[in-house]
Amino acid sequence: MEDLNHYSTLCIYCFAGVGLIESLLTLNLVDEITETRGWGNKEAVAQGLANTVTGFFGGMGGCAMIGQSLINISNGARARLSGIVASIMLLVFVMYGSELIEQVPIAALAGLMVMVAIGTFEWVSVRAFNKMPKPDILVMVLVTLVTVFMHNLALAVLVGVIISALVFAWESAKRIRARKYVDDEGVKHYEIFGPLFFGSTTVFNEKFDIQGDPDEIIIDFKESKITDMSAIDAVNKLTERYAKQGKKVHLRHLSKDCLRLLSNADAMIDINVLEDPTYKIPVATKYILLILVLFLVQGAVKSQSAENFKLLHHWKVDSLQGSFLYDNTYNEIWGITNKGREYAVIGSTYGTHFIDVTDPASFGEVDAVQGAFSNRLVVHRDYKDYKGYIYAVCDEGFVNDNSTLQIIDYATLPDSVHVVYDTSEYIRKSHNIFIDTSSARLYAAGSYGLVILSIEDPIKPKFIGLYSDIGVHDLYVRRDTAYLNNGEDMRIVDFTDPMNGKQLYILKDYPEKGYNHNGWLNGKGDTYLFTDETKGTRVKVCSVSDLSNFEIVSYIQPKYSDSSIAHNVVIKEDVAYISYYNDGLQVFDISNPKSPVRVGYYNSGNYDTFAPYMGVWGVYPFLPSGKILYSNMQKGLYVIEPSRGYVLGTEKIPVQTFGVEVYPNPIQDQLNVSLNLEQNKEVLFEVFNLQGIKIRTLLSKPLTKGKHDLQFDFGNEYSPSLYLLQIIVGEKRKKFLN
C-alpha cells in the first residue's frame, strides 16, 4: 500500500508537470500571435495556487485552454479581462444555461472544434516537412498519434518532451568539437566547443592525441562548459592518462559554475586549473591605452570585432499583415543607388518597397509597387538590379491569379518608380533570380529548374535557355558558371550554351547535410559558401579553385545555439554576411577559408530556436557608403553600420582614436601609426596574438612633443590571422601577464 501511495504521488507530480508544460506552450502561442512576451514564472505560480485552492472545494485541477485562448486572441482580446469574462460566462452557462446548451446541435459543436483545430495547427510544419530533421518529424508524428489514439493531449506532450530531451542530449553529444594548435612556446592548445556532459564524454576523449602531444597541454573551455560529474570524471581521467606519460595538463577559461563544480569534487579528483590571463597596465591620467584589433594578411582581408555594429535606421509598416504560413510580413532585401542617393528595396506580402537610407533627414519610404500577386499567401519575393532597373519575382500564385516578372524603372527616384514590364510570359513563379552582368542574362529558379533570359535590352527580356534536370531553389552565377542549390544537392553547371548546360560538379553527400538552400562565391572566385536550411547544420566553406578537387575546408556556426538555421549567405570580397533566422546577422572574415573568424554580429530580436521561420531573411552589404541592409521577417528593414573606428570591406581607411591614427586596417606588409603628443612621453607599442601571448614589441622609447609618423614592416614574418595592437602613452609601467 505504501508503494502504491508512493507511485500515486509520483503520477500526480508528473501530470501536474505535463499540465504546466501545456500552459507554457499555450503562452508561447499567444506570445507569437500578439508579438508580446508573457511571464512563464508568474503563470506557473498562478496555476499552482489556483489548482491548490480548487482542491479544497473538491474541484479538479486544470491548465491553460489553448482553444479558448486562440478564440479570444483571434477576436481582438489582449488583456486578462477576456479570460475572466470567458470563465464567468462558462460558469453561468454550466449553472444556469444547460438547457440552452442542449439545444445546440452536436454537429455545430464538432464543427467549432474542427475550426479550432485548423486555427491552432502549425501549418508551417507541413510545408517545411521535407526540410525538418528526422527527429523533429518523429516527435511530431508520435505526439499526433498519441493524441488521436489515447485521447490524452497531456500524455502526448509528455511523450514529446521526453523524446525531444533524449534527441537533444544525443545531438549535443555529437556537437562537441576541438580546435587544436601549438603556440610559439611549444604548448599545445585544445579549444573545446560544445557542452561537456555525460553524453559527450566519449567524443571528448577521442579529440586528444596523448602519445603525440608535447609535454604541456592547455584545454580551453571558453566556448564550452563542464556540466556534471561524468564530465568531471572524464577530465580527471584524461589528466591521469597524460600524467602517466609525464605530461602536464592545464584547464583554462572555466566559468564560475564549472569552478564551483570542480571545487565540490575536489576530494575525488586532481586537476590543475590555469588562471585566465589578466593584464595590469596602469597609465597616467589623461593619457591613453589603445587596444586595436588588426588583421595581418597577404591579400585584402577585412577587419571587425564582435558586436561591432550599430543601428542607424529601422523601418516597418504596422498596417501590413504577415503571411498565413510563417507570419512573415517581409522577405527579400536588396540595395540600389541613384543620383548619389542610396535606397533599400524590401519585399512584403503587399509588394516592393523603396526606402531612402542616404541620411537621417531623408530616411523613409519613397514609393511602393504592388505585386501582381499581393496577399497574405505571399512568403517569398526576390530582387536583383541591372542598368537602372529592379527585377522582381514572387514564388506564390495560382493558375488564374499568378505572379509575374516585374521590371521597375527607378531612374526618377527619389520622386517615384515606374513599372515598365509586368507579365508572366516567361516567368510565372520564381523562388530566386540572379543576374550575370558579364553576359546580360537573368536566371530564374523554381521547381521547374531554370529559365534563362537575355536582358541585353533591359526592358525587353528574351527567352534563350531552359535547365530542367532538377528543381532549383537558389543560385549564384559568374561568367556563365552557375552554382545551383537544389535542396537535395548542389551542382556547378556551365551555361555558355544556355540551352545545353554542362555539369561540372555535383555534391550529393556531405557532412551535416540538410536542405541545400543558398550559396555565394567570394571575390577571387576560389572560395564558395553554402547554407543548409536545416536546424543545427553549419555553413560550409568550400575550396573551388580546382573543381576536380572540390573540398569542404571548414564550417561556420554562431556561438549561441546548435539549433541555429542559416538562411542566406552573401560575400563581399573576403567577408561573409550570413543571415540566421534565430541568431541574426553574423559576419565572418573568410580570408583564411580553413579558419573563418567571426568579426561582428547584429541581432534584431531573440527568437525561440524551435520556431524556425522567424528572424533575419537576408542581407545586402554592397552600398558604397558601407551601410548594411538586412530584413527581419517580422520586424522589417534594419540599416546598420560598423561601429566607429572599424571598417569592413575597405583596404585603406584609417582608424582614429584619441589622436592616434593606425592604417591600413587590415594591414598587409606594413603598418603606419601617426601619433600626436602634447608633451614628451614614454611610448610602448606591442603586438599580441589572440591567446594573449606577446609576439613582438614594435616600439619602446620616449618620444618628444609633436606629431610622429611611424612605420613598421611585417613582411612575411607572420601568418595571416587576427592580432591585437596595444599602444600605451604616458607613464610607462611594467605589464604583467599571468
Phi and psi in degrees as a GROMACS rama.xvg file:
@    title "Ramachandran Plot"
@    xaxis  label "Phi"
@    yaxis  label "Psi"
@TYPE xy
-63.1042  -42.0634  GLU-2
-63.4295  -39.382  ASP-3
-62.7045  -42.9841  LEU-4
-63.2103  -38.1341  ASN-5
-61.3233  -47.7675  HIS-6
-69.3531  -32.5898  TYR-7
-63.5813  -43.5009  SER-8
-62.7139  -41.6123  THR-9
-61.03  -42.7526  LEU-10
-63.4714  -38.4326  CYS-11
-61.4937  -45.809  ILE-12
-63.5986  -39.3474  TYR-13
-61.5902  -48.026  CYS-14
-72.0909  -29.9185  PHE-15
-63.2651  -40.9501  ALA-16
-64.0853  -40.5944  GLY-17
-63.9953  -42.2787  VAL-18
-61.4467  -38.8086  GLY-19
-64.889  -42.4529  LEU-20
-60.0715  -43.0886  ILE-21
-61.8221  -39.7633  GLU-22
-64.9913  -41.8219  SER-23
-67.7048  -34.8768  LEU-24
-66.0987  -38.657  LEU-25
-63.6188  -42.2542  THR-26
-60.1739  -40.8536  LEU-27
-62.5185  -40.8141  ASN-28
-63.3157  -44.0815  LEU-29
-63.0365  -40.8612  VAL-30
-60.9421  -41.6293  ASP-31
-63.3739  -42.6345  GLU-32
-70.3627  -41.5041  ILE-33
-91.8731  -5.61241  THR-34
55.5971  41.8163  GLU-35
-124.109  -178.092  THR-36
-130.795  117.071  ARG-37
-85.4388  169.308  GLY-38
-107.704  100.454  TRP-39
-60.8761  -38.421  GLY-40
-62.9933  -43.8472  ASN-41
-64.0301  -40.7374  LYS-42
-62.9363  -40.8573  GLU-43
-64.5751  -44.855  ALA-44
-64.3836  -43.868  VAL-45
-62.0736  -42.2976  ALA-46
-65.2408  -40.9859  GLN-47
-62.8198  -44.3895  GLY-48
-64.4475  -43.295  LEU-49
-62.4787  -43.6526  ALA-50
-66.7375  -34.1439  ASN-51
-65.5131  -46.6955  THR-52
-63.2289  -40.8258  VAL-53
-59.4163  -37.3237  THR-54
-61.3888  -33.8817  GLY-55
-67.9449  -20.2851  PHE-56
-103.212  12.9472  PHE-57
78.0307  12.9775  GLY-58
-85.7796  173.124  GLY-59
-105.156  136.904  MET-60
-63.993  158.715  GLY-61
-148.575  -176.107  GLY-62
-145.601  -171.745  CYS-63
-60.9544  145.024  ALA-64
-101.124  100.998  MET-65
-65.1497  -39.1649  ILE-66
-65.2507  -47.9354  GLY-67
-63.767  -39.2535  GLN-68
-62.1585  -43.215  SER-69
-64.4975  -40.3607  LEU-70
-62.1325  -45.6889  ILE-71
-59.4017  -49.4418  ASN-72
-63.5897  -42.4179  ILE-73
-63.848  -24.1322  SER-74
-97.1687  16.1819  ASN-75
96.9073  2.00103  GLY-76
-69.1183  137.516  ALA-77
-137.209  -0.916969  ARG-78
-128.085  172.393  ALA-79
-63.8342  -24.8477  ARG-80
-57.2364  -35.2686  LEU-81
-62.8171  -42.2986  SER-82
-66.8325  -39.0225  GLY-83
-64.808  -45.7994  ILE-84
-61.7263  -42.8423  VAL-85
-62.1058  -40.3687  ALA-86
-65.6165  -45.0451  SER-87
-63.1401  -43.5755  ILE-88
-65.1453  -37.4929  MET-89
-63.7718  -41.595  LEU-90
-62.9773  -42.0026  LEU-91
-62.618  -43.7229  VAL-92
-62.6249  -42.5348  PHE-93
-66.1796  -41.5392  VAL-94
-82.4775  -37.2901  MET-95
-123.221  -13.4565  TYR-96
-114.914  20.4159  GLY-97
-60.3341  -36.1489  SER-98
-65.6473  -36.386  GLU-99
-69.3857  -39.7863  LEU-100
-63.0883  -35.5276  ILE-101
-63.5768  -20.244  GLU-102
-79.1353  -15.5378  GLN-103
-76.1581  124.757  VAL-104
-60.1875  143.231  PRO-105
-58.2104  -37.1169  ILE-106
-60.0659  -37.5476  ALA-107
-66.4652  -42.6215  ALA-108
-64.2209  -39.6226  LEU-109
-63.5088  -41.7585  ALA-110
-62.1302  -39.0544  GLY-111
-61.0927  -44.0281  LEU-112
-66.6076  -35.281  MET-113
-62.427  -43.2357  VAL-114
-65.5059  -36.3207  MET-115
-63.0856  -42.5548  VAL-116
-62.4925  -41.824  ALA-117
-63.4128  -39.9729  ILE-118
-71.3708  -32.3293  GLY-119
-91.5347  -16.7257  THR-120
-65.8633  136.718  PHE-121
-82.2897  84.9114  GLU-122
-63.5394  -23.3458  TRP-123
-58.9337  -28.9132  VAL-124
-66.1062  -29.2459  SER-125
-69.5518  -45.7372  VAL-126
-66.7898  -33.5239  ARG-127
-92.8177  10.9609  ALA-128
-57.1049  -44.8031  PHE-129
-77.2767  -7.65605  ASN-130
-99.5668  -13.2045  LYS-131
-79.9208  148.86  MET-132
-61.9535  149.185  PRO-133
-58.7302  -39.603  LYS-134
-59.8695  -37.6265  PRO-135
-65.2141  -38.6819  ASP-136
-64.174  -41.9676  ILE-137
-60.2533  -46.1731  LEU-138
-61.7543  -43.9053  VAL-139
-60.3167  -46.1936  MET-140
-65.993  -44.0441  VAL-141
-64.0441  -43.9604  LEU-142
-61.634  -40.8357  VAL-143
-64.2182  -46.1272  THR-144
-65.6149  -42.2404  LEU-145
-63.0277  -40.2547  VAL-146
-64.02  -43.5779  THR-147
-69.6845  -45.6467  VAL-148
-90.9673  -28.007  PHE-149
-97.3514  -11.001  MET-150
54.1746  38.5968  HIS-151
-141.991  96.9804  ASN-152
-66.1253  -36.5636  LEU-153
-61.1654  -45.1371  ALA-154
-63.1694  -39.5731  LEU-155
-62.334  -42.4069  ALA-156
-62.5196  -42.1068  VAL-157
-61.2413  -45.0655  LEU-158
-60.2001  -44.7458  VAL-159
-62.5491  -41.1724  GLY-160
-65.1447  -43.3505  VAL-161
-63.2466  -47.375  ILE-162
-65.0274  -42.1664  ILE-163
-61.6601  -40.4343  SER-164
-63.8782  -41.9574  ALA-165
-66.1543  -41.8503  LEU-166
-63.827  -42.2363  VAL-167
-61.1259  -43.3379  PHE-168
-62.2819  -42.1397  ALA-169
-63.7303  -45.9641  TRP-170
-67.2105  -40.3068  GLU-171
-62.5181  -35.2337  SER-172
-62.934  -32.8869  ALA-173
-82.8317  -15.2452  LYS-174
-83.5877  -14.3547  ARG-175
-65.6097  132.302  ILE-176
-134.527  164.493  ARG-177
-138.749  127.576  ALA-178
-98.8765  130.851  ARG-179
-120.612  140.753  LYS-180
-161.151  160.276  TYR-181
-113.151  125.429  VAL-182
-80.294  -178.136  ASP-183
-65.2649  -20.7071  ASP-184
-94.9723  7.63161  GLU-185
82.2462  10.9025  GLY-186
-88.6707  130.949  VAL-187
-91.0197  131.903  LYS-188
-109.512  136.116  HIS-189
-116.417  108.594  TYR-190
-92.549  114.661  GLU-191
-92.4718  134.567  ILE-192
-121.09  131.517  PHE-193
102.474  156.031  GLY-194
-71.9883  141.289  PRO-195
-103.041  111.031  LEU-196
-145.135  -173.653  PHE-197
-56.2141  -32.409  PHE-198
-80.233  -20.033  GLY-199
-108.846  3.49852  SER-200
-64.2947  -36.5012  THR-201
-64.3724  -47.7252  THR-202
-64.1841  -37.3339  VAL-203
-58.2695  -47.8293  PHE-204
-65.2497  -28.313  ASN-205
-72.0141  -13.5919  GLU-206
-77.2538  -14.6722  LYS-207
-103.472  140.499  PHE-208
-108.109  83.3424  ASP-209
-63.7206  -41.6946  ILE-210
-67.8183  -40.0615  GLN-211
-92.1331  -8.72242  GLY-212
-74.9587  154.87  ASP-213
-70.4248  -174.845  PRO-214
-73.2471  -19.7726  ASP-215
-128.06  131.469  GLU-216
-126.322  138.959  ILE-217
-119.799  122.862  ILE-218
-103.195  115.935  ILE-219
-100.615  118.809  ASP-220
-104.068  27.1344  PHE-221
-59.525  -37.559  LYS-222
-106.712  21.5967  GLU-223
-139.015  178.921  SER-224
-155.365  132.578  LYS-225
-84.3866  120.864  ILE-226
-112.989  -20.0525  THR-227
-151.284  179.405  ASP-228
-66.9246  -30.9279  MET-229
-61.8556  -39.2718  SER-230
-67.0234  -42.5344  ALA-231
-61.0407  -44.0194  ILE-232
-62.4747  -38.8921  ASP-233
-64.0808  -43.1527  ALA-234
-65.5471  -41.3631  VAL-235
-61.8343  -46.768  ASN-236
-65.2646  -34.3229  LYS-237
-63.805  -43.8828  LEU-238
-65.2871  -34.4188  THR-239
-65.5142  -39.3647  GLU-240
-66.0948  -38.9522  ARG-241
-66.6763  -39.4249  TYR-242
-61.6757  -36.5867  ALA-243
-63.7555  -24.4673  LYS-244
-92.4622  4.93507  GLN-245
75.9513  28.1302  GLY-246
-117.351  152.065  LYS-247
-111.041  137.097  LYS-248
-118.582  133.318  VAL-249
-116.389  145.418  HIS-250
-106.95  135.357  LEU-251
-130.5  154.368  ARG-252
58.9223  43.7317  HIS-253
-82.4047  137.803  LEU-254
-71.6649  167.468  SER-255
-60.2541  -38.685  LYS-256
-62.3704  -42.4228  ASP-257
-64.8555  -42.9515  CYS-258
-63.5533  -38.2124  LEU-259
-65.2097  -40.4893  ARG-260
-64.7855  -41.6923  LEU-261
-66.9394  -36.9516  LEU-262
-63.8516  -39.8564  SER-263
-65.1245  -29.0285  ASN-264
-99.1944  17.3058  ALA-265
-59.4603  -32.9314  ASP-266
-73.0304  -16.4091  ALA-267
-103.276  -16.7712  MET-268
-130.779  166.802  ILE-269
-137.996  94.5953  ASP-270
-127.931  137.238  ILE-271
-95.1224  110.806  ASN-272
-95.637  123.32  VAL-273
-89.9632  124.845  LEU-274
-63.2195  145.417  GLU-275
-68.0631  150.11  ASP-276
-62.1946  137.532  PRO-277
-129.216  151.703  THR-278
-122.167  123.247  TYR-279
-115.887  103.817  LYS-280
-131.081  84.5237  ILE-281
-67.6848  139.036  PRO-282
-134.817  157.302  VAL-283
-68.0413  147.654  ALA-284
-60.8442  146.435  THR-285
73.6613  -0.0894503  LYS-286
-109.683  179.984  TYR-287
-120.328  149.753  ILE-288
-121.512  114.41  LEU-289
-116.069  119.776  LEU-290
-110.097  118.1  ILE-291
-113.941  140.101  LEU-292
-92.5849  122.681  VAL-293
-122.751  148.301  LEU-294
-106.747  130.137  PHE-295
-102.392  121.265  LEU-296
-134.775  165.035  VAL-297
-105.837  4.16329  GLN-298
-153.635  -169.391  GLY-299
-77.5966  114.484  ALA-300
-125.404  151.762  VAL-301
-106.006  154.378  LYS-302
-124.217  143.722  SER-303
-167.878  149.61  GLN-304
-102.44  161.507  SER-305
-60.4435  144.098  ALA-306
60.5499  22.6363  GLU-307
-92.2245  50.6174  ASN-308
-134.877  154.279  PHE-309
-133.469  150.806  LYS-310
-81.9393  131.904  LEU-311
-101.967  -48.6809  LEU-312
-145.814  156.18  HIS-313
-139.744  135.777  HIS-314
-132.197  133.813  TRP-315
-156.375  144.035  LYS-316
-111.468  113.569  VAL-317
-66.4211  -25.4784  ASP-318
-77.0371  -16.2431  SER-319
-75.3697  143.081  LEU-320
-106.113  151.107  GLN-321
-79.6339  164.643  GLY-322
-68.997  155.193  SER-323
-65.4523  -36.1552  PHE-324
-74.4744  -51.7082  LEU-325
-119.057  -0.859628  TYR-326
58.8545  28.6459  ASP-327
-94.6514  114.33  ASN-328
-73.8681  -34.6023  THR-329
-117.445  157.309  TYR-330
-140.119  -111.247  ASN-331
-67.5477  153.181  GLU-332
-127.379  140.98  ILE-333
-145.352  170.52  TRP-334
-137.161  147.615  GLY-335
-142.128  163.667  ILE-336
-128.959  149.158  THR-337
-157.587  125.626  ASN-338
55.2252  40.577  LYS-339
79.0272  3.99288  GLY-340
-112.325  154.828  ARG-341
-113.895  141.25  GLU-342
-134.731  144.457  TYR-343
-96.487  142.168  ALA-344
-118.639  115.157  VAL-345
-127.865  140.195  ILE-346
-93.6154  154.582  GLY-347
-146.056  179.329  SER-348
-63.0112  -24.5629  THR-349
-77.9334  -50.4263  TYR-350
169.763  -130.572  GLY-351
-119.327  128.591  THR-352
-115.572  137.508  HIS-353
-111.273  118.823  PHE-354
-117.935  124.376  ILE-355
-76.1533  119.566  ASP-356
-117.785  18.2424  VAL-357
-63.7221  -48.1468  THR-358
-154.361  165.424  ASP-359
-59.8594  -34.6983  PRO-360
-65.603  -33.1098  ALA-361
-104.812  1.14031  SER-362
-61.2129  133.003  PHE-363
150.295  170.461  GLY-364
-73.7154  130.233  GLU-365
-104.854  -24.1198  VAL-366
-168.35  164.113  ASP-367
-147.421  147.816  ALA-368
-121.744  122.859  VAL-369
-71.0115  134.819  GLN-370
-70.0003  155.196  GLY-371
-60.4381  -34.6066  ALA-372
-112.77  114.445  PHE-373
-140.95  97.0391  SER-374
-170.356  -171.649  ASN-375
-79.2359  4.41711  ARG-376
-85.7635  -10.878  LEU-377
-76.1818  128.621  VAL-378
-118.182  -43.5062  VAL-379
-117.455  129.298  HIS-380
-129.562  159.677  ARG-381
-145.773  150.827  ASP-382
-139.958  146.501  TYR-383
-145.982  160.549  LYS-384
-124.827  153.923  ASP-385
-158.138  120.458  TYR-386
50.7862  46.4699  LYS-387
87.0652  13.2868  GLY-388
-131.004  141.921  TYR-389
-97.1058  132.225  ILE-390
-106.008  122.772  TYR-391
-124.623  135.953  ALA-392
-135.517  167.463  VAL-393
-139.967  148.768  CYS-394
-102.506  9.7154  ASP-395
-120.038  158.149  GLU-396
152.846  169.437  GLY-397
-119.09  172.773  PHE-398
-58.5439  -45.523  VAL-399
-98.4371  1.63461  ASN-400
-144.675  69.7407  ASP-401
-99.2316  168.464  ASN-402
-79.9738  172.975  SER-403
-140.404  173.266  THR-404
-91.3875  118.842  LEU-405
-105.299  133.195  GLN-406
-113.64  122.595  ILE-407
-117.796  122.674  ILE-408
-85.0661  120.491  ASP-409
-112.524  21.2324  TYR-410
-65.2024  -24.7348  ALA-411
-93.6994  6.05237  THR-412
-61.3273  145.743  LEU-413
-87.831  7.94585  PRO-414
-72.4079  -52.3076  ASP-415
-168.302  172.785  SER-416
-124.557  162.634  VAL-417
-138.47  131.841  HIS-418
-79.962  121.55  VAL-419
-111.031  -6.56335  VAL-420
-154.368  128.105  TYR-421
-154.939  86.9818  ASP-422
-151.62  156.158  THR-423
-103.523  23.4007  SER-424
-57.3503  -45.392  GLU-425
-108.85  -33.438  TYR-426
-130.133  118.728  ILE-427
-95.2351  -58.5704  ARG-428
-126.38  141.384  LYS-429
-148.609  136.109  SER-430
-79.2462  -41.4657  HIS-431
-148.441  153.482  ASN-432
-128.613  158.005  ILE-433
-145.476  141.076  PHE-434
-113.453  120.353  ILE-435
-90.79  101.544  ASP-436
-68.3465  -22.6015  THR-437
-65.993  -28.0378  SER-438
-123.328  7.3497  SER-439
53.9012  52.9923  ALA-440
-123.584  139.529  ARG-441
-107.299  127.884  LEU-442
-109.281  123.697  TYR-443
-111.796  123.669  ALA-444
-101.851  144.243  ALA-445
-168.954  -173.522  GLY-446
-63.0998  -19.4637  SER-447
-80.4327  -13.3284  TYR-448
115.568  -119.074  GLY-449
-132.339  135.878  LEU-450
-107.631  129.185  VAL-451
-113.125  124.515  ILE-452
-119.471  143.283  LEU-453
-87.1547  130.854  SER-454
-121.846  37.1762  ILE-455
-56.8217  -39.3991  GLU-456
-96.6123  105.75  ASP-457
-58.2432  -24.4614  PRO-458
-106.812  5.70186  ILE-459
-132.702  74.0852  LYS-460
-65.4586  147.785  PRO-461
-127.622  137.559  LYS-462
-71.7398  126.728  PHE-463
-130.493  -9.58568  ILE-464
-167.784  159.964  GLY-465
-144.915  137.638  LEU-466
-126.57  112.195  TYR-467
-122.57  20.2962  SER-468
-66.2724  -29.7083  ASP-469
-161.044  152.518  ILE-470
-67.0091  135.142  GLY-471
-110.86  130.266  VAL-472
-89.1253  -48.314  HIS-473
-151.912  167.986  ASP-474
-160.695  160.909  LEU-475
-133.455  133.392  TYR-476
-128.594  134.645  VAL-477
-142.159  121.633  ARG-478
50.5817  51.7491  ARG-479
72.6037  -0.539775  ASP-480
-100.11  119.69  THR-481
-107.905  133.802  ALA-482
-102.047  109.814  TYR-483
-103.571  128.11  LEU-484
-104.459  115.015  ASN-485
-117.792  17.1822  ASN-486
81.7229  -66.7688  GLY-487
-87.1656  -18.4639  GLU-488
-157.859  176.183  ASP-489
-125.027  133.189  MET-490
-128.884  150.152  ARG-491
-115.777  121.856  ILE-492
-129.433  135.702  VAL-493
-91.1208  119.182  ASP-494
-110.373  35.3648  PHE-495
-54.1033  -42.898  THR-496
-99.819  104.474  ASP-497
-65.1716  -18.6744  PRO-498
-90.1349  -11.287  MET-499
-139.807  77.2038  ASN-500
-64.1735  136.696  GLY-501
-106.914  117.078  LYS-502
-72.0917  124.676  GLN-503
-98.1036  -30.358  LEU-504
-162.437  149.001  TYR-505
-138.153  133.923  ILE-506
-116.509  109.256  LEU-507
-103.597  -47.568  LYS-508
-117.714  130.797  ASP-509
-159.079  161.862  TYR-510
-60.334  143.053  PRO-511
54.7133  43.2686  GLU-512
-70.633  135.436  LYS-513
-135.443  -141.783  GLY-514
-86.8634  104.789  TYR-515
-64.0089  112.208  ASN-516
-111.653  -47.9726  HIS-517
-157.464  154.359  ASN-518
-155.794  166.306  GLY-519
-154.171  149.345  TRP-520
-104.177  141.414  LEU-521
-75.6544  175.655  ASN-522
-61.5794  -38.6003  GLY-523
-77.8681  -16.7547  LYS-524
81.0763  15.3996  GLY-525
-110.711  -4.68295  ASP-526
-131.431  132.067  THR-527
-127.919  132.126  TYR-528
-112.086  140.992  LEU-529
-139.102  154.093  PHE-530
-110.082  151.319  THR-531
-114.88  118.482  ASP-532
-78.7846  62.6065  GLU-533
-141.496  136.465  THR-534
-55.6796  130.56  LYS-535
84.6075  -1.28808  GLY-536
-91.8274  138.234  THR-537
-85.8502  160.518  ARG-538
-74.1754  134.029  VAL-539
-94.9696  133.399  LYS-540
-107.203  119.477  VAL-541
-119.772  143.545  CYS-542
-90.5059  121.747  SER-543
-125.518  17.9936  VAL-544
-64.9094  -28.6743  SER-545
-133.397  105.008  ASP-546
-66.5947  -20.0574  LEU-547
-73.6684  -12.1479  SER-548
-129.025  42.4516  ASN-549
-57.7409  131.68  PHE-550
-148.213  136.03  GLU-551
-81.8554  113.43  ILE-552
-98.9479  -18.4408  VAL-553
-165.463  176.285  SER-554
-134.018  151.489  TYR-555
-122.883  134.077  ILE-556
-150.496  134.194  GLN-557
-62.0418  165.709  PRO-558
-88.2353  -2.39058  LYS-559
-85.6155  -48.0575  TYR-560
-150.882  141.265  SER-561
-75.8301  -4.62387  ASP-562
-95.58  9.37731  SER-563
-62.0585  147.641  SER-564
-123.259  115.717  ILE-565
-82.2676  126.989  ALA-566
-95.3063  -62.7795  HIS-567
-132.469  147.016  ASN-568
-124.494  139.392  VAL-569
-131.704  140.747  VAL-570
-119.845  128.278  ILE-571
-111.615  108.961  LYS-572
56.7487  -107.436  GLU-573
-117.904  27.0772  ASP-574
-119.585  124.132  VAL-575
-98.9153  126.977  ALA-576
-107.54  115.163  TYR-577
-117.112  124.434  ILE-578
-96.0789  119.54  SER-579
-105.468  138.705  TYR-580
-54.4113  -54.3007  TYR-581
-95.8946  -24.722  ASN-582
-108.621  15.2686  ASP-583
70.9438  -160.778  GLY-584
-84.1678  125.012  LEU-585
-118.968  132.537  GLN-586
-119.193  129.135  VAL-587
-128.499  137.661  PHE-588
-81.8488  123.124  ASP-589
-118.231  24.3093  ILE-590
-61.0693  -32.4076  SER-591
-105.565  94.9152  ASN-592
-58.5293  -26.728  PRO-593
-78.5214  -11.5811  LYS-594
-146.024  71.9707  SER-595
-62.1612  146.065  PRO-596
-122.956  126.064  VAL-597
-73.1166  127.551  ARG-598
-118.56  3.5206  VAL-599
171.222  160.78  GLY-600
-159.686  157.798  TYR-601
-146.952  126.982  TYR-602
-121.976  127.14  ASN-603
-91.7408  7.71503  SER-604
168.388  149.502  GLY-605
-94.1198  126.967  ASN-606
-124.46  147.986  TYR-607
-63.4118  126.722  ASP-608
-66.7979  -9.89669  THR-609
-91.0747  -0.54981  PHE-610
-107.663  87.3152  ALA-611
-71.2778  -18.1675  PRO-612
-115.225  55.0038  TYR-613
-136.076  142.999  MET-614
116.136  -145.135  GLY-615
-80.2819  132.164  VAL-616
-93.0195  -57.0106  TRP-617
-151.585  174.687  GLY-618
-143.373  147.765  VAL-619
-132.435  109.173  TYR-620
-107.273  17.1365  PRO-621
-101.014  9.12546  PHE-622
-67.5742  143.452  LEU-623
-59.4356  -31.0773  PRO-624
-72.666  -14.7199  SER-625
92.1501  -4.74151  GLY-626
-63.2329  148.586  LYS-627
-118.374  130.19  ILE-628
-106.106  136.414  LEU-629
-147.338  152.25  TYR-630
-108.607  132.666  SER-631
-102.074  129.105  ASN-632
-58.6374  -34.6845  MET-633
-103.36  -21.6606  GLN-634
-113.485  -4.29098  LYS-635
96.9023  -149.98  GLY-636
-91.1819  135.412  LEU-637
-121.682  133.692  TYR-638
-115.482  118.979  VAL-639
-129.118  168.676  ILE-640
-149.642  158.812  GLU-641
-59.8708  146.552  PRO-642
-64.4124  162.111  SER-643
-57.0709  134.662  ARG-644
97.3317  -2.96917  GLY-645
-135.324  150.706  TYR-646
-135.576  151.529  VAL-647
-123.241  134.594  LEU-648
77.2862  18.8573  GLY-649
-133.063  133.74  THR-650
-82.8502  -31.0882  GLU-651
-139.148  76.9219  LYS-652
-123.208  126.164  ILE-653
-66.3728  155.448  PRO-654
-106.648  116.356  VAL-655
-116.465  129.629  GLN-656
-153.94  124.627  THR-657
52.3943  43.0308  PHE-658
81.6496  5.01401  GLY-659
-108.621  133.042  VAL-660
-123.679  122.928  GLU-661
-121.29  127.83  VAL-662
-160.406  161.289  TYR-663
-73.4983  157.327  PRO-664
-132.822  98.1603  ASN-665
-79.8485  156.407  PRO-666
-95.1406  159.994  ILE-667
-115.566  -80.6233  GLN-668
-118.873  -3.01061  ASP-669
-146.14  138.023  GLN-670
-113.513  131.841  LEU-671
-112.192  132.124  ASN-672
-128.912  123.923  VAL-673
-108.701  129.145  SER-674
-133.261  128.269  LEU-675
-113.741  111.083  ASN-676
-102.247  138.275  LEU-677
-81.4131  -20.4768  GLU-678
-157.716  170.987  GLN-679
-61.8439  130.143  ASN-680
-148.269  156.535  LYS-681
-79.0926  136.264  GLU-682
-127.556  136.461  VAL-683
-131.755  122.683  LEU-684
-114.907  125.426  PHE-685
-136.466  147.53  GLU-686
-115.705  132.733  VAL-687
-123.007  151.349  PHE-688
-86.4587  178.639  ASN-689
-71.3352  -10.446  LEU-690
-89.145  4.21917  GLN-691
82.5288  11.1233  GLY-692
-92.6047  126.404  ILE-693
-70.7385  127.94  LYS-694
-110.571  -14.0952  ILE-695
-167.948  140.467  ARG-696
-102.209  114.686  THR-697
-80.0122  -38.1036  LEU-698
-155.476  136.886  LEU-699
-152.26  89.014  SER-700
-167.826  164.559  LYS-701
-76.8476  143.132  PRO-702
-121.626  147.961  LEU-703
-82.9893  165.965  THR-704
-59.3057  140.563  LYS-705
121.479  -169.928  GLY-706
-93.5691  136.707  LYS-707
-126.569  125.992  HIS-708
-106.158  111.988  ASP-709
-114.175  144.769  LEU-710
-127.884  139.496  GLN-711
-132.103  125.815  PHE-712
-89.6357  135.965  ASP-713
-111.751  -34.1156  PHE-714
55.7172  -138.11  GLY-715
-103.739  24.1757  ASN-716
-69.1914  -29.6444  GLU-717
-123.364  149.355  TYR-718
-77.9058  154.401  SER-719
-59.0657  126.015  PRO-720
-169.952  -170.597  SER-721
-109.653  129.529  LEU-722
-128.408  162.064  TYR-723
-110.065  128.494  LEU-724
-104.286  121.505  LEU-725
-108.551  127.912  GLN-726
-121.816  124.158  ILE-727
-118.665  123.803  ILE-728
-121.829  126.037  VAL-729
134.652  -153.225  GLY-730
-66.589  122.065  GLU-731
-77.0312  128.356  LYS-732
-125.749  164.198  ARG-733
-71.2616  140.515  LYS-734
-102.516  127.757  LYS-735
-105.907  133.428  PHE-736
-129.275  114.619  LEU-737
